[in-house]
Amino acid sequence: MSGNPAAGKALIQSYGCGSCHVIPGIRTARGMVGPPLFYYSRRTIIAGELPNTPDNLVRWIENPPAIEPGTAMPNLGVTDSQAHDIAAYLYTLR
């Protein structure tokens, strides 16, 4: 998995992901709209649609509605590099 977990953690905070998700390690991430992301690296499916692989997670982070039309998760304009960093952080959640 390419990407920088520390940068991913900072991006999660700056994009406000915690307004919808509970995310371990992100003190302000207490949202109850999306699923909590505890033990993310152990999950087998992303958004009920895709196998949990690094490539699929990056695709999901970059443009969720392209994978699951009608999803509540918005396209935040995350770049490919940023998505790799965010994914790297999520895969530290064991």
Contacts in CASP RR format, 6 or more apart in sequence:
PFRMAT RR
TARGET T0000
AUTHOR 0000-0000-0000
METHOD contacts of the structure
MODEL  1
MSGNPAAGKALIQSYGCGSCHVIPGIRTARGMVGPPLFYYSRRTIIAGEL
PNTPDNLVRWIENPPAIEPGTAMPNLGVTDSQAHDIAAYLYTLR
1 54 0 8 1.000
1 84 0 8 1.000
1 87 0 8 1.000
1 88 0 8 1.000
1 91 0 8 1.000
2 54 0 8 1.000
2 84 0 8 1.000
2 88 0 8 1.000
3 81 0 8 1.000
3 84 0 8 1.000
3 85 0 8 1.000
3 87 0 8 1.000
3 88 0 8 1.000
4 85 0 8 1.000
4 88 0 8 1.000
5 85 0 8 1.000
5 88 0 8 1.000
5 89 0 8 1.000
5 91 0 8 1.000
5 92 0 8 1.000
6 89 0 8 1.000
7 82 0 8 1.000
7 85 0 8 1.000
7 88 0 8 1.000
8 82 0 8 1.000
8 85 0 8 1.000
8 86 0 8 1.000
8 88 0 8 1.000
8 89 0 8 1.000
9 25 0 8 1.000
9 26 0 8 1.000
9 89 0 8 1.000
11 78 0 8 1.000
11 82 0 8 1.000
11 85 0 8 1.000
11 86 0 8 1.000
11 89 0 8 1.000
12 18 0 8 1.000
12 23 0 8 1.000
12 26 0 8 1.000
12 29 0 8 1.000
12 86 0 8 1.000
12 89 0 8 1.000
13 26 0 8 1.000
13 28 0 8 1.000
13 29 0 8 1.000
15 76 0 8 1.000
15 78 0 8 1.000
16 29 0 8 1.000
17 23 0 8 1.000
17 26 0 8 1.000
17 29 0 8 1.000
17 86 0 8 1.000
18 26 0 8 1.000
18 28 0 8 1.000
18 29 0 8 1.000
18 30 0 8 1.000
18 31 0 8 1.000
19 31 0 8 1.000
19 33 0 8 1.000
20 31 0 8 1.000
20 32 0 8 1.000
20 33 0 8 1.000
20 34 0 8 1.000
20 72 0 8 1.000
20 73 0 8 1.000
21 29 0 8 1.000
21 31 0 8 1.000
21 33 0 8 1.000
21 34 0 8 1.000
21 35 0 8 1.000
21 36 0 8 1.000
21 37 0 8 1.000
22 29 0 8 1.000
22 30 0 8 1.000
22 31 0 8 1.000
22 32 0 8 1.000
22 36 0 8 1.000
22 37 0 8 1.000
22 38 0 8 1.000
23 29 0 8 1.000
23 36 0 8 1.000
23 37 0 8 1.000
23 93 0 8 1.000
24 37 0 8 1.000
24 38 0 8 1.000
24 93 0 8 1.000
33 72 0 8 1.000
34 72 0 8 1.000
34 73 0 8 1.000
37 90 0 8 1.000
37 93 0 8 1.000
38 93 0 8 1.000
39 93 0 8 1.000
39 94 0 8 1.000
40 90 0 8 1.000
40 91 0 8 1.000
40 93 0 8 1.000
41 90 0 8 1.000
41 91 0 8 1.000
41 92 0 8 1.000
41 93 0 8 1.000
41 94 0 8 1.000
42 94 0 8 1.000
43 52 0 8 1.000
44 51 0 8 1.000
44 52 0 8 1.000
45 51 0 8 1.000
45 52 0 8 1.000
46 52 0 8 1.000
46 56 0 8 1.000
46 57 0 8 1.000
46 60 0 8 1.000
46 67 0 8 1.000
47 60 0 8 1.000
47 64 0 8 1.000
47 67 0 8 1.000
47 68 0 8 1.000
47 71 0 8 1.000
47 73 0 8 1.000
48 68 0 8 1.000
49 67 0 8 1.000
49 68 0 8 1.000
50 56 0 8 1.000
50 59 0 8 1.000
50 60 0 8 1.000
50 67 0 8 1.000
54 87 0 8 1.000
54 91 0 8 1.000
57 83 0 8 1.000
57 87 0 8 1.000
57 90 0 8 1.000
57 91 0 8 1.000
58 80 0 8 1.000
58 83 0 8 1.000
58 84 0 8 1.000
58 87 0 8 1.000
59 66 0 8 1.000
59 67 0 8 1.000
60 67 0 8 1.000
61 78 0 8 1.000
61 82 0 8 1.000
61 83 0 8 1.000
61 86 0 8 1.000
61 87 0 8 1.000
62 75 0 8 1.000
62 77 0 8 1.000
62 78 0 8 1.000
62 79 0 8 1.000
62 80 0 8 1.000
62 83 0 8 1.000
63 75 0 8 1.000
63 77 0 8 1.000
64 71 0 8 1.000
64 73 0 8 1.000
64 74 0 8 1.000
64 75 0 8 1.000
65 71 0 8 1.000
65 73 0 8 1.000
65 74 0 8 1.000
65 75 0 8 1.000
66 75 0 8 1.000
78 86 0 8 1.000
END
